[in-house]
Amino acid sequence: MSDTPKMLSKREIELEELEEAKYVQSLRDDIEKLQEQLNSKVKALTEIAEFDCSDDCYFTARDALEAIGGDDD
């Protein structure tokens, strides 16, 4: 077994970079989807907290917003 690192060809390096770029884009897409979902939940909870509902409903929505970092003013 040799300790010498394998030299990659230019094509192999390009393929690795392409795979990394695809992976990074996939992560960005996932983050964007999760952010949209979070924004949707925050909006819904904010509307619930502002709506004339029971105390339990209000406090549940407010606590949920506080837990996820939403604006609970």
Secondary structure by P-SEA (a helix, b strand, c coil): cccccccccaaaaaaaaaaaaaaaaaaaaaaaaaaaaaaaaaaaaaaaaaccccaaaaaaaaaaaaaaccccc
